[in-house]
Amino acid sequence: MERKTGNRPPKDNTRETRLKAALKTNLARRKAQAKARAQGAEDAADDRVTSSEEKDS
């Protein structure tokens, strides 16, 4: 009996493609988290400035 190979890419190529996609997703998520943390720190600093200005009044 002959085996039909079809149009499947080699197994290693599939794994590599999957890993590339996972890496891209992880990097995007980490970038978004860093941006959110930076924005949160900036907002907290703005709140501290506003609070100290209100106390001075």
ABEGO torsion letter per residue (X at the ends): XBBBAEABBBAAAAAAAAAAAAAAAAAAAAAAAAAAAAAAAAAAAAAAAAAAAAAAX
